[in-house]
Every structure is written in C-alpha cells, then in structure tokens.
Amino acid sequence: MTQTSKEYAEALFELALQDGNTEAVSDALDEISEVMANQPEFMDLLKSPAVPREVRTHALDECFGGKVPPTALALLRMMCIKGHMGQLEKMIAEFGQLNREHQGVTMARVVSAVALSEKEREQLKQGLEAKFGKKVELQCSQDRSLLGGLRVEIEGRVIDGSIRNKLQQIKEVMDS
C-alpha cells in the first residue's frame, strides 16, 4: 500500500470509529469499488486533471450523495480534489484490513492449483482459525503453475504446501 492510501484509510477509519459506523462505511466502500470497476469511464473522469474540480466533485455528489455515509463521501471528494483518485482501490483495501483487525479477523490469501470446493475452503478456514486463534477470512485464487497443492499467506507468513515447493525442497536436498 502506498503511504497516501494508508493515510486516507486510517483517517476514514478513525472517523468511522468515532461515528460508530465502521460497517456502514465498509459496505459503502464496497459499493463504491463496484461502481468504479463497472464504470471505468467514471473513474477516468474523476482522475482527469483536464476536468474542473467542481465538475468532478459534483459527479461524486450526484452518484453517491445520500447513498453512502457523509464521511465516506467527504473523503472521496478530498481524494478527488487532491488528485488522488488513483489511490482509491488501495485505500479501500487498507480500510478493509483496518476493519478486519478491529474485529479480530485476519485475512488469508490462498492460491491453489485447482479451485477449492466449499467443503475444502471450510476445512482450511477452520484449521487456520485453530492454528492462529482468531477468525479467518479466505481470499482464494487459482494458479495452475503450482502443479498441485496450495500456498497460504497469512499474517506475514507463508505456508507453502504446493507440489512445486516440495519438488524444489527435494532438489535442494539432492544437490547438497
């Protein structure tokens, strides 16, 4: 994360904590992220220095005014005015991380060679929760280059159970 996106996220999180609406702000940021992903031309307009600030902030007000908490809209307006809309997705991710930490939840990024079934996801989640002693959210993706197995990144640690890693370990033992 960039320092700018982190500072915006921390400021918004502090305001949301004071207002007691961290979940409402989190939900609003998810909605904002979805709008921006589905309408890239809107994001282009908001990022363009060629478009007057008043037009950009008015567009934000029209799109999100009354639909998101005022603190979230105020932060969006500030990012737009300062020319930092390119940091929006990173700021939203950082806010999500702060919110999860506040709730005692940790994120685990899981990369597997094939898609995990719901049962496999649940078993993995329960195992990680038992190992780390906190609630875990899984963010799963596929990488066919792993050959098999999976790789988990959680709390700055990597648990690599991929076949590629196991083959590499065998190779290192044989080479020594």
N, CA, C and O of each residue as an XYZ file, in Angstrom:
704
protein
N       0.847     -1.182      0.000
C       0.000      0.000      0.000
C       0.888      1.239      0.000
O       1.969      1.249      0.589
N       0.421      2.255     -0.656
C       1.188      3.486     -0.625
C       0.871      4.225      0.668
O      -0.153      3.989      1.310
N       1.763      5.111      1.024
C       1.557      5.886      2.248
C       0.294      6.741      2.142
O      -0.443      6.895      3.117
N       0.049      7.296      0.955
C      -1.126      8.147      0.754
C      -2.408      7.359      0.984
O      -3.289      7.809      1.716
N      -2.519      6.185      0.363
C      -3.743      5.389      0.515
C      -3.917      4.958      1.968
O      -5.037      4.911      2.477
N      -2.814      4.647      2.627
C      -2.880      4.230      4.028
C      -3.350      5.386      4.914
O      -4.166      5.188      5.814
N      -2.842      6.579      4.663
C      -3.246      7.736      5.467
C      -4.732      8.040      5.297
O      -5.430      8.325      6.270
N      -5.212      7.978      4.048
C      -6.644      8.201      3.813
C      -7.469      7.138      4.541
O      -8.466      7.461      5.187
N      -7.062      5.887      4.438
C      -7.806      4.792      5.068
C      -7.832      4.959      6.585
O      -8.873      4.785      7.218
N      -6.689      5.295      7.158
C      -6.624      5.471      8.612
C      -7.504      6.631      9.066
O      -8.188      6.531     10.085
N      -7.489      7.726      8.318
C      -8.322      8.883      8.673
C      -9.806      8.516      8.604
O     -10.574      8.838      9.510
N     -10.198      7.845      7.528
C     -11.600      7.451      7.384
C     -11.997      6.446      8.459
O     -13.103      6.512      8.994
N     -11.103      5.523      8.776
C     -11.419      4.528      9.802
C     -11.602      5.193     11.161
O     -12.521      4.843     11.902
N     -10.749      6.138     11.492
C     -10.880      6.846     12.769
C     -12.220      7.588     12.846
O     -12.892      7.561     13.877
N     -12.598      8.243     11.756
C     -13.889      8.944     11.733
C     -15.051      7.960     11.866
O     -16.019      8.216     12.583
N     -14.940      6.828     11.161
C     -15.993      5.813     11.236
C     -16.093      5.234     12.644
O     -17.193      4.969     13.130
N     -14.944      5.035     13.305
C     -14.961      4.550     14.690
C     -15.657      5.556     15.604
O     -16.471      5.180     16.448
N     -15.329      6.833     15.429
C     -15.943      7.871     16.252
C     -17.456      7.919     16.042
O     -18.215      8.136     16.986
N     -17.885      7.715     14.794
C     -19.316      7.741     14.477
C     -20.003      6.412     14.769
O     -21.230      6.321     14.738
N     -19.207      5.381     15.054
C     -19.771      4.058     15.321
C     -20.374      3.395     14.095
O     -21.311      2.604     14.204
N     -19.832      3.722     12.920
C     -20.410      3.139     11.700
C     -19.354      2.525     10.775
O     -19.394      2.717      9.560
N     -18.425      1.799     11.357
C     -17.376      1.193     10.530
C     -17.956      0.210      9.515
O     -17.466      0.127      8.389
N     -18.989     -0.533      9.898
C     -19.588     -1.492      8.958
C     -20.303     -0.767      7.824
O     -20.215     -1.187      6.670
N     -21.009      0.314      8.136
C     -21.706      1.076      7.092
C     -20.709      1.673      6.107
O     -20.943      1.672      4.898
N     -19.596      2.184      6.629
C     -18.569      2.754      5.752
C     -17.918      1.648      4.925
O     -17.650      1.839      3.739
N     -17.662      0.505      5.533
C     -17.082     -0.622      4.804
C     -17.996     -1.067      3.668
O     -17.540     -1.298      2.548
N     -19.284     -1.184      3.961
C     -20.258     -1.557      2.925
C     -20.308     -0.509      1.822
O     -20.392     -0.853      0.643
N     -20.258      0.769      2.196
C     -20.276      1.846      1.214
C     -19.047      1.792      0.318
O     -19.145      1.996     -0.892
N     -17.886      1.516      0.913
C     -16.661      1.423      0.117
C     -16.722      0.253     -0.863
O     -16.209      0.346     -1.978
N     -17.350     -0.848     -0.445
C     -17.542     -1.976     -1.364
C     -18.421     -1.558     -2.542
O     -18.145     -1.906     -3.690
N     -19.467     -0.820     -2.248
C     -20.372     -0.330     -3.299
C     -19.636      0.629     -4.235
O     -19.781      0.549     -5.454
N     -18.858      1.520     -3.667
C     -18.083      2.476     -4.471
C     -17.105      1.733     -5.366
O     -16.964      2.059     -6.545
N     -16.438      0.746     -4.816
C     -15.482     -0.049     -5.587
C     -16.165     -0.742     -6.756
O     -15.623     -0.794     -7.860
N     -17.345     -1.267     -6.512
C     -18.092     -1.952     -7.565
C     -18.504     -0.972     -8.668
O     -18.400     -1.289     -9.852
N     -18.966      0.204     -8.281
C     -19.343      1.217     -9.279
C     -18.137      1.583    -10.130
O     -18.237      1.662    -11.354
N     -17.003      1.806     -9.490
C     -15.797      2.207    -10.226
C     -15.311      1.090    -11.157
O     -14.843      1.357    -12.264
N     -15.427     -0.154    -10.701
C     -14.996     -1.284    -11.532
C     -15.917     -1.467    -12.735
O     -15.461     -1.802    -13.828
N     -17.209     -1.245    -12.532
C     -18.181     -1.435    -13.611
C     -18.289     -0.245    -14.550
O     -18.813     -0.368    -15.657
N     -17.792      0.911    -14.111
C     -17.857      2.117    -14.934
C     -16.493      2.809    -14.966
O     -16.315      3.867    -14.364
N     -15.528      2.202    -15.675
C     -14.175      2.776    -15.699
C     -14.124      4.190    -16.267
O     -13.227      4.963    -15.930
N     -15.081      4.529    -17.127
C     -15.101      5.884    -17.675
C     -15.428      6.915    -16.593
O     -14.985      8.061    -16.672
N     -16.200      6.510    -15.585
C     -16.494      7.400    -14.462
C     -15.216      7.665    -13.674
O     -14.933      8.802    -13.297
N     -14.450      6.609    -13.431
C     -13.178      6.764    -12.720
C     -12.227      7.630    -13.541
O     -11.517      8.465    -12.982
N     -12.204      7.443    -14.844
C     -11.357      8.274    -15.714
C     -11.726      9.748    -15.571
O     -10.847     10.608    -15.510
N     -13.019     10.038    -15.518
C     -13.477     11.419    -15.350
C     -12.990     11.978    -14.012
O     -12.516     13.112    -13.941
N     -13.112     11.178    -12.956
C     -12.724     11.637    -11.617
C     -11.218     11.849    -11.489
O     -10.775     12.691    -10.708
N     -10.435     11.096    -12.247
C      -8.972     11.213    -12.188
C      -8.428     12.295    -13.116
O      -7.287     12.727    -12.950
N      -9.209     12.734    -14.074
C      -8.703     13.640    -15.104
C      -8.469     15.061    -14.588
O      -9.405     15.713    -14.126
N      -7.231     15.540    -14.664
C      -6.966     16.927    -14.276
C      -7.534     17.926    -15.298
O      -7.635     19.121    -15.019
N      -7.899     17.422    -16.472
C      -8.479     18.299    -17.508
C      -9.921     18.673    -17.174
O     -10.439     19.663    -17.691
N     -10.567     17.893    -16.321
C     -11.945     18.173    -15.913
C     -11.898     19.034    -14.659
O     -11.227     18.674    -13.692
N     -12.598     20.167    -14.657
C     -12.582     21.047    -13.476
C     -12.995     20.310    -12.196
O     -13.856     19.430    -12.216
N     -12.364     20.691    -11.094
C     -12.646     20.060     -9.799
C     -14.132     20.090     -9.457
O     -14.688     19.114     -8.954
N     -14.756     21.217     -9.737
C     -16.173     21.366     -9.400
C     -17.015     20.329    -10.128
O     -17.966     19.791     -9.561
N     -16.674     20.050    -11.367
C     -17.410     19.054    -12.156
C     -17.185     17.664    -11.570
O     -18.123     16.874    -11.450
N     -15.947     17.371    -11.209
C     -15.632     16.052    -10.649
C     -16.324     15.841     -9.302
O     -16.915     14.787     -9.067
N     -16.252     16.831     -8.423
C     -16.879     16.666     -7.105
C     -18.402     16.628     -7.227
O     -19.068     15.918     -6.474
N     -18.950     17.384     -8.165
C     -20.400     17.339     -8.408
C     -20.815     15.944     -8.886
O     -21.865     15.436     -8.494
N     -19.988     15.334     -9.731
C     -20.275     13.974    -10.216
C     -20.288     12.988     -9.051
O     -21.137     12.098     -9.000
N     -19.357     13.142     -8.125
C     -19.343     12.286     -6.930
C     -20.607     12.482     -6.101
O     -21.232     11.520     -5.655
N     -20.973     13.759     -5.902
C     -22.171     14.061     -5.123
C     -23.416     13.452     -5.767
O     -24.273     12.901     -5.076
N     -23.510     13.555     -7.089
C     -24.660     13.017     -7.814
C     -24.721     11.491     -7.709
O     -25.798     10.914     -7.556
N     -23.590     10.867     -7.790
C     -23.535      9.402     -7.789
C     -23.722      8.816     -6.389
O     -24.442      7.831     -6.223
N     -23.083      9.410     -5.389
C     -23.055      8.796     -4.065
C     -23.737      9.594     -2.958
O     -23.919      9.072     -1.858
N     -24.116     10.832     -3.215
C     -24.753     11.658     -2.199
C     -26.028     11.019     -1.672
O     -26.902     10.642     -2.453
N     -26.141     10.893     -0.349
C     -27.311     10.292      0.271
C     -27.301      8.769      0.241
O     -28.162      8.129      0.846
N     -26.331      8.186     -0.460
C     -26.264      6.718     -0.578
C     -25.137      6.127      0.261
O     -25.149      4.936      0.571
N     -24.169      6.954      0.625
C     -23.048      6.496      1.441
C     -22.924      7.435      2.637
O     -23.387      8.574      2.576
N     -22.308      6.974      3.719
C     -22.132      7.853      4.878
C     -21.399      9.146      4.485
O     -20.506      9.121      3.639
N     -21.775     10.259      5.093
C     -21.164     11.547      4.748
C     -19.634     11.560      4.866
O     -18.959     12.220      4.076
N     -19.090     10.836      5.845
C     -17.634     10.813      5.995
C     -16.970     10.154      4.789
O     -15.912     10.595      4.341
N     -17.591      9.097      4.264
C     -17.032      8.413      3.089
C     -17.088      9.333      1.873
O     -16.130      9.403      1.103
N     -18.193     10.031      1.699
C     -18.320     10.949      0.569
C     -17.330     12.109      0.708
O     -16.724     12.527     -0.278
N     -17.167     12.626      1.919
C     -16.216     13.722      2.138
C     -14.792     13.278      1.799
O     -14.025     14.040      1.210
N     -14.444     12.061      2.168
C     -13.109     11.559      1.854
C     -12.940     11.401      0.338
O     -11.894     11.751     -0.210
N     -13.959     10.880     -0.332
C     -13.900     10.758     -1.795
C     -13.697     12.127     -2.446
O     -12.889     12.284     -3.361
N     -14.439     13.100     -1.959
C     -14.313     14.455     -2.511
C     -12.889     14.982     -2.312
O     -12.310     15.584     -3.217
N     -12.330     14.750     -1.116
C     -10.977     15.221     -0.835
C      -9.963     14.532     -1.759
O      -9.071     15.181     -2.306
N     -10.109     13.229     -1.923
C      -9.198     12.498     -2.805
C      -9.296     13.019     -4.235
O      -8.294     13.134     -4.940
N     -10.500     13.328     -4.642
C     -10.731     13.852     -5.990
C     -10.080     15.229     -6.152
O      -9.396     15.482     -7.144
N     -10.290     16.096     -5.198
C      -9.731     17.455     -5.250
C      -8.207     17.425     -5.240
O      -7.557     18.194     -5.949
N      -7.642     16.532     -4.430
C      -6.180     16.461     -4.307
C      -5.526     15.659     -5.436
O      -4.300     15.561     -5.501
N      -6.347     15.084     -6.326
C      -5.797     14.314     -7.435
C      -5.314     12.934     -7.035
O      -4.387     12.399     -7.644
N      -5.934     12.351     -6.014
C      -5.509     11.048     -5.511
C      -6.503      9.924     -5.788
O      -6.455      8.891     -5.121
N      -7.394     10.099     -6.745
C      -8.388      9.058     -7.021
C      -7.742      7.761     -7.513
O      -8.342      6.692     -7.400
N      -6.551      7.843     -8.045
C      -5.827      6.650     -8.463
C      -5.482      5.744     -7.286
O      -5.150      4.574     -7.479
N      -5.559      6.274     -6.073
C      -5.266      5.505     -4.859
C      -6.520      4.890     -4.238
O      -6.446      4.260     -3.183
N      -7.668      5.070     -4.889
C      -8.939      4.657     -4.283
C      -8.979      3.174     -3.940
O      -9.313      2.821     -2.809
N      -8.652      2.303     -4.876
C      -8.727      0.861     -4.612
C      -7.780      0.454     -3.489
O      -8.131     -0.378     -2.651
N      -6.595      1.029     -3.468
C      -5.641      0.709     -2.397
C      -6.164      1.210     -1.052
O      -6.008      0.542     -0.031
N      -6.782      2.385     -1.059
C      -7.339      2.928      0.172
C      -8.468      2.037      0.680
O      -8.568      1.783      1.880
N      -9.318      1.564     -0.230
C     -10.425      0.692      0.163
C      -9.892     -0.615      0.741
O     -10.417     -1.107      1.740
N      -8.864     -1.176      0.132
C      -8.260     -2.415      0.651
C      -7.664     -2.180      2.033
O      -7.814     -3.014      2.927
N      -6.999     -1.064      2.207
C      -6.390     -0.735      3.504
C      -7.473     -0.544      4.569
O      -7.312     -1.007      5.699
N      -8.572      0.131      4.221
C      -9.683      0.311      5.153
C     -10.231     -1.057      5.571
O     -10.497     -1.295      6.749
N     -10.396     -1.947      4.595
C     -10.900     -3.287      4.895
C      -9.998     -4.016      5.869
O     -10.473     -4.697      6.777
N      -8.691     -3.871      5.679
C      -7.733     -4.502      6.585
C      -7.860     -3.926      7.994
O      -7.857     -4.672      8.973
N      -7.968     -2.623      8.098
C      -8.135     -1.992      9.416
C      -9.424     -2.464     10.086
O      -9.442     -2.725     11.289
N     -10.484     -2.573      9.320
C     -11.766     -3.006      9.863
C     -11.701     -4.460     10.328
O     -12.227     -4.799     11.388
N     -11.062     -5.313      9.541
C     -10.914     -6.721      9.944
C     -10.090     -6.825     11.227
O     -10.450     -7.571     12.138
N      -8.987     -6.081     11.301
C      -8.149     -6.107     12.508
C      -8.951     -5.661     13.726
O      -8.841     -6.250     14.801
N      -9.745     -4.634     13.553
C     -10.574     -4.117     14.644
C     -11.554     -5.186     15.143
O     -11.867     -5.246     16.332
N     -12.030     -6.021     14.226
C     -12.980     -7.079     14.575
C     -12.291     -8.378     14.985
O     -12.960     -9.364     15.298
N     -10.954     -8.384     14.983
C     -10.217     -9.588     15.352
C     -10.208    -10.646     14.262
O     -10.107    -11.840     14.544
N     -10.315    -10.200     13.016
C     -10.333    -11.109     11.868
C      -9.042    -10.917     11.087
O      -8.578     -9.789     10.916
N      -8.462    -12.014     10.614
C      -7.275    -11.922      9.786
C      -7.583    -12.474      8.397
O      -8.427    -13.356      8.240
N      -6.896    -11.951      7.409
C      -7.110    -12.362      6.021
C      -6.050    -13.387      5.642
O      -4.867    -13.212      5.934
N      -6.489    -14.452      4.992
C      -5.571    -15.463      4.464
C      -5.741    -15.502      2.954
O      -6.838    -15.734      2.446
N      -4.634    -15.270      2.237
C      -4.667    -15.371      0.782
C      -4.246    -16.785      0.411
O      -3.145    -17.229      0.736
N      -5.140    -17.479     -0.273
C      -4.915    -18.875     -0.626
C      -4.806    -18.984     -2.144
O      -5.695    -18.556     -2.880
N      -3.706    -19.560     -2.588
C      -3.508    -19.809     -4.014
C      -3.404    -21.314     -4.180
O      -2.581    -21.966     -3.536
N      -4.250    -21.865     -5.056
C      -4.243    -23.302     -5.269
C      -4.159    -23.611     -6.755
O      -4.457    -22.769     -7.603
N      -3.746    -24.837     -7.050
C      -3.624    -25.261     -8.443
C      -5.001    -25.430     -9.080
O      -5.169    -25.166    -10.271
N      -5.977    -25.864     -8.301
C      -7.357    -26.034     -8.781
C      -8.293    -25.333     -7.799
O      -7.927    -25.069     -6.654
N      -9.495    -25.039     -8.262
C     -10.473    -24.377     -7.398
C     -10.824    -25.274     -6.213
O     -11.028    -26.478     -6.367
N     -10.888    -24.672     -5.040
C     -11.243    -25.414     -3.831
C     -12.758    -25.495     -3.706
O     -13.468    -24.530     -3.990
N     -13.243    -26.653     -3.279
C     -14.680    -26.808     -3.045
C     -15.048    -26.055     -1.768
O     -14.174    -25.655     -0.999
N     -16.332    -25.867     -1.555
C     -16.795    -25.198     -0.339
C     -16.351    -25.975      0.902
O     -15.958    -25.383      1.908
N     -16.416    -27.301      0.819
C     -16.007    -28.134      1.950
C     -14.513    -27.951      2.235
O     -14.112    -27.823      3.392
N     -13.696    -27.937      1.184
C     -12.248    -27.751      1.361
C     -11.945    -26.373      1.934
O     -11.078    -26.235      2.797
N     -12.654    -25.353      1.459
C     -12.469    -23.993      1.983
C     -12.800    -23.941      3.467
O     -12.062    -23.358      4.261
N     -13.915    -24.558      3.829
C     -14.340    -24.538      5.226
C     -13.340    -25.278      6.112
O     -13.024    -24.813      7.207
N     -12.840    -26.422      5.651
C     -11.840    -27.171      6.426
C     -10.554    -26.357      6.589
O      -9.972    -26.312      7.673
N     -10.121    -25.722      5.511
C      -8.920    -24.892      5.573
C      -9.128    -23.734      6.534
O      -8.258    -23.435      7.352
N     -10.276    -23.084      6.436
C     -10.594    -21.955      7.316
C     -10.577    -22.389      8.783
O      -9.999    -21.703      9.626
N     -11.201    -23.511      9.085
C     -11.243    -23.999     10.468
C      -9.840    -24.341     10.968
O      -9.504    -24.053     12.116
N      -9.028    -24.949     10.119
C      -7.659    -25.282     10.507
C      -6.831    -24.038     10.792
O      -6.077    -24.001     11.764
N      -6.969    -23.013      9.946
C      -6.224    -21.776     10.153
C      -6.704    -21.036     11.397
O      -5.904    -20.460     12.134
N      -8.028    -21.056     11.628
C      -8.558    -20.411     12.831
C      -8.036    -21.089     14.092
O      -7.722    -20.419     15.076
N      -7.942    -22.420     14.066
C      -7.409    -23.153     15.217
C      -5.923    -22.832     15.410
O      -5.464    -22.656     16.538
N      -5.179    -22.758     14.312
C      -3.738    -22.505     14.391
C      -3.426    -21.082     14.856
O      -2.508    -20.880     15.651
N      -4.181    -20.094     14.367
C      -3.877    -18.693     14.671
C      -4.723    -18.112     15.799
O      -4.447    -17.008     16.268
N      -5.739    -18.830     16.237
C      -6.538    -18.375     17.371
C      -7.380    -17.152     17.098
O      -7.689    -16.396     18.019
N      -7.757    -16.944     15.853
C      -8.652    -15.842     15.511
C      -9.465    -16.195     14.290
O      -9.169    -17.153     13.576
N     -10.488    -15.410     14.065
C     -11.355    -15.634     12.907
C     -10.559    -15.339     11.632
O      -9.774    -14.391     11.584
N     -10.772    -16.160     10.606
C     -10.024    -16.032      9.361
C     -10.989    -15.871      8.193
O     -11.990    -16.582      8.098
N     -10.679    -14.936      7.312
C     -11.379    -14.795      6.033
C     -10.436    -15.280      4.955
O      -9.253    -14.938      4.951
N     -10.965    -16.088      4.031
C     -10.148    -16.597      2.945
C     -10.367    -15.780      1.680
O     -11.494    -15.422      1.337
N      -9.280    -15.500      1.005
C      -9.324    -14.880     -0.316
C      -8.623    -15.877     -1.238
O      -7.397    -15.987     -1.237
N      -9.417    -16.596     -2.020
C      -8.882    -17.706     -2.812
C      -8.709    -17.328     -4.282
O      -9.510    -16.592     -4.858
N      -7.632    -17.860     -4.867
C      -7.393    -17.705     -6.300
C      -6.687    -18.955     -6.803
O      -6.213    -19.782     -6.024
N      -6.631    -19.071     -8.115
C      -6.004    -20.229     -8.737
C      -4.736    -19.831     -9.470
O      -4.638    -18.740    -10.033
N      -3.762    -20.740     -9.451
C      -2.529    -20.590    -10.213
C      -2.115    -21.987    -10.660
O      -1.563    -22.767     -9.884
N      -2.389    -22.283    -11.910
C      -2.120    -23.620    -12.440
C      -0.622    -23.957    -12.443
O      -0.254    -25.127    -12.551
N       0.239    -22.946    -12.326
C       1.680    -23.214    -12.324
C       2.139    -23.907    -11.030
O       3.273    -24.380    -10.952
N       1.269    -23.967    -10.027
C       1.633    -24.634     -8.781
C       1.719    -26.150     -8.940
O       2.308    -26.821     -8.092
N       1.155    -26.691     -9.989
C       1.132    -28.128    -10.281
C       0.149    -28.877     -9.384
O      -0.529    -29.790     -9.855
N       0.058    -28.525     -8.142
C      -0.843    -29.159     -7.188
C      -0.620    -28.550     -5.820
O       0.344    -27.815     -5.608
N      -1.499    -28.853     -4.906
C      -1.366    -28.313     -3.563
C      -1.823    -26.871     -3.476
O      -2.546    -26.381     -4.344
N      -1.390    -26.191     -2.413
C      -1.769    -24.794     -2.242
C      -0.736    -24.040     -1.437
O       0.136    -24.618     -0.788
N      -0.869    -22.716     -1.505
C       0.029    -21.792     -0.816
C      -0.840    -20.797     -0.056
O      -1.772    -20.227     -0.623
N      -0.539    -20.585      1.227
C      -1.329    -19.690      2.063
C      -0.430    -18.585      2.606
O       0.643    -18.852      3.148
N      -0.879    -17.344      2.453
C      -0.200    -16.195      3.064
C      -1.132    -15.644      4.126
O      -2.268    -15.266      3.839
N      -0.634    -15.603      5.372
C      -1.450    -15.132      6.482
C      -0.545    -14.472      7.512
O       0.464    -15.044      7.924
N      -0.911    -13.279      7.918
C      -0.183    -12.516      8.930
C       1.324    -12.474      8.658
O       2.134    -12.672      9.563
N       1.679    -12.217      7.417
C       3.085    -12.081      7.056
C       3.838    -13.385      6.948
O       5.051    -13.382      6.737
N       3.149    -14.499      7.087
C       3.785    -15.817      6.980
C       3.288    -16.521      5.725
O       2.185    -16.261      5.245
N       4.113    -17.410      5.207
C       3.742    -18.194      4.032
C       3.797    -19.669      4.408
O       4.801    -20.166      4.918
N       2.701    -20.344      4.144
C       2.641    -21.791      4.328
C       2.546    -22.367      2.923
O       1.499    -22.284      2.280
N       3.632    -22.947      2.455
C       3.704    -23.407      1.070
C       3.610    -24.922      1.006
O       4.588    -25.628      1.250
N       2.433    -25.410      0.676
C       2.202    -26.842      0.536
C       2.030    -27.231     -0.921
O       1.383    -28.230     -1.237
N       2.620    -26.428     -1.811
C       2.488    -26.717     -3.239
C       3.455    -27.820     -3.657
O       4.516    -27.994     -3.056
N       3.083    -28.543     -4.672
C       3.951    -29.601     -5.198
C       5.244    -28.982     -5.728
O       6.322    -29.553     -5.563
N       5.135    -27.824     -6.359
C       6.331    -27.133     -6.864
C       7.335    -26.903     -5.734
O       8.532    -27.127     -5.916
N       6.860    -26.459     -4.575
C       7.741    -26.213     -3.434
C       8.346    -27.518     -2.920
O       9.537    -27.579     -2.614
N       7.532    -28.545     -2.826
C       8.038    -29.836     -2.353
C       9.106    -30.383     -3.305
O      10.116    -30.921     -2.851
N       8.895    -30.251     -4.620
C       9.900    -30.694     -5.590
C      11.190    -29.884     -5.448
O      12.286    -30.433     -5.556
N      11.057    -28.582     -5.205
C      12.220    -27.725     -5.016
C      13.013    -28.146     -3.776
O      14.244    -28.161     -3.796
N      12.306    -28.487     -2.703
C      12.969    -28.937     -1.478
C      13.726    -30.244     -1.721
O      14.849    -30.416     -1.247
N      13.103    -31.162     -2.464
C      13.767    -32.432     -2.788
C      15.012    -32.167     -3.618
O      16.058    -32.766     -3.372
N      14.914    -31.285     -4.587
C      16.046    -30.937     -5.453
C      17.190    -30.370     -4.617
O      18.347    -30.737     -4.824
N      16.877    -29.478     -3.674
C      17.908    -28.876     -2.826
C      18.599    -29.927     -1.964
O      19.811    -29.854     -1.763
N      17.861    -30.891     -1.458
C      18.448    -31.966     -0.659
C      19.371    -32.818     -1.530
O      20.467    -33.191     -1.111
N      18.920    -33.116     -2.731
C      19.734    -33.948     -3.636
C      20.991    -33.232     -4.109
O      22.021    -33.865     -4.340
N      20.908    -31.914     -4.253
C      22.051    -31.122     -4.715
C      23.093    -30.913     -3.631
O      24.246    -30.609     -3.936
N      22.708    -31.071     -2.372
C      23.677    -30.805     -1.294
C      24.461    -32.023     -0.892
O      25.308    -31.946     -0.001
